[in-house]
Amino acid sequence: MPKEPALSNAAFQPIAPSERIATLDVLRGLALFGILLMNMEAFSGPLDLSFTGIDAHWHGLDRWADAFVYVFVQGKFFTLFSLLFGVGFAVMAQRAEAAGRDFTRFYLRRSLALLGIGLLHALLLWSGDILVAYALLSFALLAFREAPRGWLPALGVGSYLAAAGLMLLLGAVMTLLPDDAAAAQSAAMQAASEAQRQAFAHGSYGQAVLQRLRDLGTSLGALLLVGPQVLGMFLLGAWFARSGAVARPAEYPRLYAVLRWLALPLGLAVMLLSVWLLPYVAPGRFDLQTGTVYALNAIAGLLMCLGYLAWGVRWSGALNWLAPAGRMALSNYLGQSLICTLVFYGYGLGWFEQMGRAWQLLFAVVLFAAQALVSHWWLKHFRFGPAEWLWRAITYLQLPPLRRRHEG
């Protein structure tokens, strides 16, 4: 087993562009694109009616588009992004150790800054925020900093699969409840979806903010299920960084071959099994069958995410155009929420529930292509994206230089 890479930075400061691992930026760009494809359904309609499978009300090309996202995208790219967060954590910890600096205080400031950005995003822009969850779970990740490297894969997979097991358990428990309890749960979900529709499709900006505040409470409650998955991916990402598997993939040919040719096809098979069992999960329904489908989706998401990672590493050269978007992942993620809510919400263009599923995906492709072009241009003139610059300024308690100095 290769030794953990030593980092020789003399000072603990914002990482210079020359020190970045280029493959990570490509992978972040790829993950960001997948997240946008997944989130389009939740941008253009009620959040609580999204991510429910292949919706029967779509027909023709729209139905194929919905099926494509459900099978190949949903739950696969947010897991990849979570893994990359864990990679970043481990790299920063290594740099801190090499520089002889206190990593804990730095990391806590970084997490608190991300929490602040996430709360502003969740309240002012979009209810589907993931940054708050990342920030809160990053505190738990700190407890695993000293964990032996060899333990990380088992800890990560164990945490992730614990969420799948919990889904099965909750589904079994809900099956034992009387029918009127299930009916009440379904009615509550319908009421919540209608409240989102009224606030986001027809309400003012202030009404949308109040609805986002209510949605934030719901999303924090969902951490019971999502949290173990995200933390598990954090830990797997930490292993990929500490082992050097991302920085030096040529040293791990067997690992990447297994992920490409075994994990990805197996994950796809598991995903297709879940579609065969139940292609659409009605909002508010939770029983043993839906719990089983959710668990299968989670397992498929893990396997397919790792397969996508392996192929992304393999084709990182051809996908290098994604790197600038990946370097500005936070800015682009926030930008997606800003643009999409202004397009779909009532206080913007008002296209809420007006765009077909296939058109949603085309819109996502065009938006991401524009972001990639803007990211290329921006990074020719500036060192960081605007949100990344703010995050670094708070983390390092100093203002990093933003503009590039062009010589000659």
ZATISE-31524 format. One line per field, with one value per residue (C-alpha): residue number from 0; residue in one letter; x, y, z. Coordinates in pm, whole numbers. Each point is the difference from the previous one (the first is absolute). Layout:
<recs>
vovo (NUM, ...)
baza (a, ...)
c1 (X, ...)
c2 (Y, ...)
c3 (Z, ...)
</recs>
This chain:
<recs>
vovo (0, 1, 2, 3, 4, 5, 6, 7, 8, 9, 10, 11, 12, 13, 14, 15, 16, 17, 18, 19, 20, 21, 22, 23, 24, 25, 26, 27, 28, 29, 30, 31, 32, 33, 34, 35, 36, 37, 38, 39, 40, 41, 42, 43, 44, 45, 46, 47, 48, 49, 50, 51, 52, 53, 54, 55, 56, 57, 58, 59, 60, 61, 62, 63, 64, 65, 66, 67, 68, 69, 70, 71, 72, 73, 74, 75, 76, 77, 78, 79, 80, 81, 82, 83, 84, 85, 86, 87, 88, 89, 90, 91, 92, 93, 94, 95, 96, 97, 98, 99, 100, 101, 102, 103, 104, 105, 106, 107, 108, 109, 110, 111, 112, 113, 114, 115, 116, 117, 118, 119, 120, 121, 122, 123, 124, 125, 126, 127, 128, 129, 130, 131, 132, 133, 134, 135, 136, 137, 138, 139, 140, 141, 142, 143, 144, 145, 146, 147, 148, 149, 150, 151, 152, 153, 154, 155, 156, 157, 158, 159, 160, 161, 162, 163, 164, 165, 166, 167, 168, 169, 170, 171, 172, 173, 174, 175, 176, 177, 178, 179, 180, 181, 182, 183, 184, 185, 186, 187, 188, 189, 190, 191, 192, 193, 194, 195, 196, 197, 198, 199, 200, 201, 202, 203, 204, 205, 206, 207, 208, 209, 210, 211, 212, 213, 214, 215, 216, 217, 218, 219, 220, 221, 222, 223, 224, 225, 226, 227, 228, 229, 230, 231, 232, 233, 234, 235, 236, 237, 238, 239, 240, 241, 242, 243, 244, 245, 246, 247, 248, 249, 250, 251, 252, 253, 254, 255, 256, 257, 258, 259, 260, 261, 262, 263, 264, 265, 266, 267, 268, 269, 270, 271, 272, 273, 274, 275, 276, 277, 278, 279, 280, 281, 282, 283, 284, 285, 286, 287, 288, 289, 290, 291, 292, 293, 294, 295, 296, 297, 298, 299, 300, 301, 302, 303, 304, 305, 306, 307, 308, 309, 310, 311, 312, 313, 314, 315, 316, 317, 318, 319, 320, 321, 322, 323, 324, 325, 326, 327, 328, 329, 330, 331, 332, 333, 334, 335, 336, 337, 338, 339, 340, 341, 342, 343, 344, 345, 346, 347, 348, 349, 350, 351, 352, 353, 354, 355, 356, 357, 358, 359, 360, 361, 362, 363, 364, 365, 366, 367, 368, 369, 370, 371, 372, 373, 374, 375, 376, 377, 378, 379, 380, 381, 382, 383, 384, 385, 386, 387, 388, 389, 390, 391, 392, 393, 394, 395, 396, 397, 398, 399, 400, 401, 402, 403, 404, 405, 406, 407)
baza (m, p, k, e, p, a, l, s, n, a, a, f, q, p, i, a, p, s, e, r, i, a, t, l, d, v, l, r, g, l, a, l, f, g, i, l, l, m, n, m, e, a, f, s, g, p, l, d, l, s, f, t, g, i, d, a, h, w, h, g, l, d, r, w, a, d, a, f, v, y, v, f, v, q, g, k, f, f, t, l, f, s, l, l, f, g, v, g, f, a, v, m, a, q, r, a, e, a, a, g, r, d, f, t, r, f, y, l, r, r, s, l, a, l, l, g, i, g, l, l, h, a, l, l, l, w, s, g, d, i, l, v, a, y, a, l, l, s, f, a, l, l, a, f, r, e, a, p, r, g, w, l, p, a, l, g, v, g, s, y, l, a, a, a, g, l, m, l, l, l, g, a, v, m, t, l, l, p, d, d, a, a, a, a, q, s, a, a, m, q, a, a, s, e, a, q, r, q, a, f, a, h, g, s, y, g, q, a, v, l, q, r, l, r, d, l, g, t, s, l, g, a, l, l, l, v, g, p, q, v, l, g, m, f, l, l, g, a, w, f, a, r, s, g, a, v, a, r, p, a, e, y, p, r, l, y, a, v, l, r, w, l, a, l, p, l, g, l, a, v, m, l, l, s, v, w, l, l, p, y, v, a, p, g, r, f, d, l, q, t, g, t, v, y, a, l, n, a, i, a, g, l, l, m, c, l, g, y, l, a, w, g, v, r, w, s, g, a, l, n, w, l, a, p, a, g, r, m, a, l, s, n, y, l, g, q, s, l, i, c, t, l, v, f, y, g, y, g, l, g, w, f, e, q, m, g, r, a, w, q, l, l, f, a, v, v, l, f, a, a, q, a, l, v, s, h, w, w, l, k, h, f, r, f, g, p, a, e, w, l, w, r, a, i, t, y, l, q, l, p, p, l, r, r, r, h, e, g)
c1 (0, 149, 88, -209, 138, 198, -72, 283, -176, 191, -304, -364, -184, -247, 117, 169, -138, 326, -49, -349, -69, -147, -205, -191, -114, -117, -192, -158, -111, -149, -179, -129, -154, -168, -137, -154, -165, -142, -113, -187, -315, 11, 71, -289, -262, -73, 305, -206, -133, 349, 231, -296, 93, -141, -312, -297, -126, 292, -39, 216, 338, -75, -46, 328, 174, -150, 108, 352, 47, -146, 210, 332, 15, -212, 196, 321, 154, -76, 175, 296, 8, -11, 294, 196, -75, 166, 297, 37, -18, 281, 221, -38, 79, 317, 107, -62, 209, 281, -5, -10, -315, -313, -245, -295, -56, 44, -241, -264, 10, -32, -300, -170, 51, -153, -290, -62, 11, -229, -257, -7, -40, -278, -197, 64, 32, -118, -141, 197, 330, 260, 265, -157, 9, 361, 101, -172, 137, 347, 20, -54, 264, 257, -30, 141, 310, 227, -175, 242, -8, -86, -316, -149, -157, -176, -112, -125, -189, -136, -135, -150, -168, -132, -220, -130, -72, -180, -220, -99, -68, -214, -191, -73, -112, -226, -161, -112, -178, -377, -130, -121, 357, 126, -289, 84, 365, -103, -236, 274, 237, -261, -64, 373, 37, -295, 153, 320, -198, -186, 313, 236, -236, -229, 151, 221, 367, -78, -253, 256, 254, -254, -70, 372, 28, -263, 173, 331, -148, -120, 338, 178, -229, 91, 364, -94, -2, 224, 266, 149, 19, 182, 235, 76, 97, 214, 193, 44, 127, 248, 135, 37, 205, 212, 79, 93, -256, -125, 336, 180, -264, 260, 109, -350, -88, -184, -216, -111, -59, -231, -189, -40, -88, -162, -132, -166, -182, -102, -133, -196, -149, -106, -152, -196, -122, -138, -175, -151, -126, -148, 68, -182, -29, -304, 91, -73, -3, 243, -42, 214, -14, 103, 261, 144, 7, 168, 260, 68, 32, 252, 209, -19, 102, 313, 110, -77, 161, 324, -25, -47, 298, 215, -104, 43, 357, 61, -127, 112, 214, -291, -222, 250, -239, -204, 286, -69, -364, 123, 243, -297, -239, -142, -57, -157, -221, -132, -31, -215, -243, -11, -61, -248, -214, -11, -113, -257, -131, -289, 218, 207, -117, -264, 68, -82, -142, -7, 302, -6, 248, 207, 13, 119, 300, 77, -22, 244, 247, -10, 34, 294, 173, -35, 140, 296, 76, -35, 223, 270, -17, -17, 304, 208, -43, -60, 157, -324, -370, -183, -155, 329, 181, -247, 24, 380, -2, -209, 193, 350, -101, 168, -96, 167, 100, -279, 127, 273, 310, 75, 362, 132)
c2 (0, 338, 235, 309, 288, 258, 364, 245, 336, 230, 204, -77, 236, -6, -258, 137, -102, -178, -227, -118, -357, 60, -321, 120, 314, -210, -231, 296, 143, -334, -32, 356, -73, -314, 189, 262, -270, -155, 329, 130, -185, 162, 346, -10, -146, -72, -143, -261, -140, -49, -303, -242, -223, -14, 214, -145, 341, 39, -146, -54, 171, 160, -344, -125, 310, -61, -365, 94, 234, -246, -295, 163, 328, 24, -96, -63, 346, 150, -307, 68, 361, -121, -232, 292, 204, -276, 9, 373, -51, -257, 210, 303, -210, -127, 352, 119, -282, 67, 371, -70, 211, -52, -161, -17, 374, 60, -279, 116, 349, -153, -209, 289, 219, -270, -30, 374, -11, -302, 165, 311, -220, -207, 303, 257, -213, -361, -259, -288, 112, -267, 232, 13, -379, -4, 258, -177, -340, 146, 39, -375, -63, 175, -284, -241, 202, -236, -319, -250, 28, -369, 43, 276, -216, -224, 297, 182, -292, -94, 349, 17, -340, 88, 256, -268, -226, 281, 53, -366, 17, 311, -152, -310, 211, 214, -316, -91, 331, 22, 112, 333, 89, -62, 204, 285, -10, 13, 291, 187, -47, 124, 305, 73, -30, 232, 254, -9, 42, 304, 163, -63, 18, 281, 160, 301, -29, 47, -284, -219, 71, -98, -324, -70, 45, -271, -221, 40, -159, -294, -45, 2, -280, -197, -7, -312, -184, 214, 64, -352, -12, 331, -79, -336, 167, 251, -289, -178, 325, 35, -344, 90, 304, -159, -305, 210, -179, 331, 176, -310, -221, -187, -173, -148, -165, -293, 225, 215, -301, -149, 329, 43, -354, -144, 271, 209, -287, -153, 333, 45, -348, 83, 326, -176, -252, 284, 144, -342, -29, 350, 256, 284, 73, 211, 299, -78, -376, -190, -372, -311, 4, 365, -47, -287, 214, 288, -240, -148, 352, 88, -310, 68, 361, -106, -252, 219, 303, -194, -120, 357, 103, -265, 97, 368, -69, -206, 274, 300, 124, 9, 152, 268, 269, -75, 98, 379, -68, -242, 255, 236, -272, 200, 312, -202, -196, 323, 150, -291, 65, 373, -39, -287, 156, 327, -195, -226, 182, 244, 294, -68, -114, -227, -320, -217, -337, 134, -177, -357, -251, -22, 380, 10, -213, 211, 310, -161, -84, 355, 154, -220, 64, 374, -46, -193, 279, 270, -201, -21, 376, 82, -206, 168, 325, -113, -259, -124, 4, 269, -242, -190, 328, 90, -349, 20, 350, -114, -325, 151, 330, 191, 133, -215, 187, -40, 149, -169, 203, -37, 46, 164)
c3 (0, -98, 282, 61, -207, 190, -70, 26, 21, 230, 92, 60, -234, -290, -251, -310, -341, -82, 304, -94, -105, -346, 2, 306, -181, -296, 232, 183, -332, -101, 334, -25, -341, 133, 300, -229, -212, 316, 155, -306, 100, 344, -142, -245, 237, 367, 175, 184, -329, -141, 13, 6, -291, -350, 23, -190, -108, -241, -348, -307, 7, 336, 156, -149, 138, 344, -10, -109, 294, 249, -115, -88, 193, 312, 311, -195, -34, 338, 142, -230, 117, 361, -65, -147, 313, 201, -237, 62, 376, -3, -228, 227, 306, -167, -93, 354, 145, -245, 87, 373, 46, 210, -239, 239, 45, -372, -88, 247, -151, -345, 103, 179, -307, -220, 244, -27, -381, -1, 229, -219, -307, 157, 119, -272, -314, 7, 241, -153, 153, 84, 146, 347, 19, -119, 258, 290, -97, -50, 378, 35, -267, 216, 254, -262, -79, 193, -111, -157, -376, -42, 208, -213, -278, 252, 209, -308, -151, 344, 61, -348, 24, 346, -174, -237, 295, 178, -306, 10, 374, -26, -289, 206, 298, -217, -139, 352, 53, -57, -338, 133, 105, -355, -139, 236, -109, -365, 66, 184, -294, -245, 219, 20, -379, -55, 240, -205, -321, 133, 143, -289, -296, 115, 309, 53, 82, 370, -8, -174, 275, 268, -186, -29, 377, 49, -256, 184, 310, -207, -167, 336, 112, -312, 117, 194, -334, -218, 264, 19, -379, -27, 288, -158, -326, 193, 152, -333, -147, 285, -87, -369, 101, 274, -211, -303, -217, -145, -28, -134, -166, -206, 323, 44, -334, 160, 218, -292, -223, 266, 35, -377, -102, 312, 231, -272, -182, 335, 120, -321, 43, 357, -122, -273, 259, 210, -307, -73, 358, 13, -273, 179, 371, 83, 223, 363, -48, 219, 58, -29, -380, -29, 272, -202, -314, 185, 138, -344, -144, 268, -74, -373, 61, 186, -263, -301, 163, 44, -360, -122, 209, -164, -351, 83, 109, -316, -231, 204, -289, -242, 267, 96, -127, 314, 231, 17, 88, 267, 142, 39, 118, 292, -208, -280, 241, 152, -347, -115, 285, -71, -374, 23, 272, -197, -306, 166, 308, 6, 102, -314, -343, 150, -195, 302, -119, -355, -152, -128, 136, -320, -22, 361, -90, -306, 218, 247, -279, -136, 346, 94, -333, 66, 350, -138, -248, 265, 236, -270, -50, 370, 96, -268, 193, 359, 229, 157, -61, 200, 250, 34, 66, 277, 150, 6, 145, 296, 41, -4, 168, -280, -341, -267, -316, -250, -324, -197, -84, -369, -84, -316)
</recs>
